[in-house]
Amino acid sequence: MSNAKQCDRCGRFFTHPGWSKTSYIVTDEWRGDGKEFDFCPDCERKLVRWLKDEVEK
């Protein structure tokens, strides 16, 4: 049985075969607040690129 998820950014359905993947983003490091997100591989790649200051222009 597959583990289909819906991307929290673009809304596309996707699967990560063999394992479940969720991204956890800390929104306030002093309180340790954070939120879990399900990102498709494309959106996850874009987020990592943005975090590394390599935003597509």
C-alpha positions as CSV (number, residue, x, y, z in Angstrom):
1,M,0.0,0.0,0.0
2,S,1.4,3.4,-0.9
3,N,1.5,6.5,1.3
4,A,0.0,9.2,-0.9
5,K,0.1,12.7,0.4
6,Q,-1.0,16.1,-0.9
7,C,1.6,18.9,-1.1
8,D,0.9,21.7,1.3
9,R,2.3,24.2,-1.1
10,C,1.1,23.3,-4.6
11,G,-1.7,20.8,-3.8
12,R,-0.4,18.1,-6.1
13,F,-0.7,14.5,-4.9
14,F,2.6,12.6,-4.6
15,T,4.2,9.5,-3.0
16,H,7.5,8.8,-1.4
17,P,7.9,5.1,-2.0
18,G,8.9,3.0,1.0
19,W,8.8,5.8,3.6
20,S,6.8,8.8,4.8
21,K,8.3,12.2,4.5
22,T,7.3,15.3,6.3
23,S,9.2,18.6,6.5
24,Y,9.3,20.3,9.9
25,I,9.9,24.0,9.9
26,V,10.8,25.9,13.1
27,T,8.9,29.2,13.2
28,D,10.1,30.5,16.5
29,E,13.4,29.1,17.8
30,W,13.0,30.7,21.3
31,R,9.8,28.8,22.0
32,G,10.5,25.9,19.8
33,D,7.3,26.4,17.8
34,G,7.1,24.7,14.5
35,K,4.8,23.2,11.9
36,E,4.9,20.0,9.9
37,F,4.5,20.3,6.1
38,D,4.1,17.7,3.4
39,F,6.0,18.9,0.3
40,C,6.2,17.2,-3.0
41,P,9.8,16.7,-4.3
42,D,9.6,19.7,-6.6
43,C,8.4,22.1,-3.9
44,E,10.9,20.7,-1.4
45,R,13.7,21.3,-3.9
46,K,12.5,24.9,-4.4
47,L,12.4,25.5,-0.7
48,V,15.9,24.2,-0.2
49,R,17.1,26.4,-3.0
50,W,15.4,29.4,-1.5
51,L,16.8,28.6,1.9
52,K,20.3,28.5,0.4
53,D,19.6,31.9,-1.2
54,E,19.5,30.4,-4.7
55,V,16.0,31.5,-5.6
56,E,15.1,31.0,-9.3
57,K,14.8,34.4,-11.0
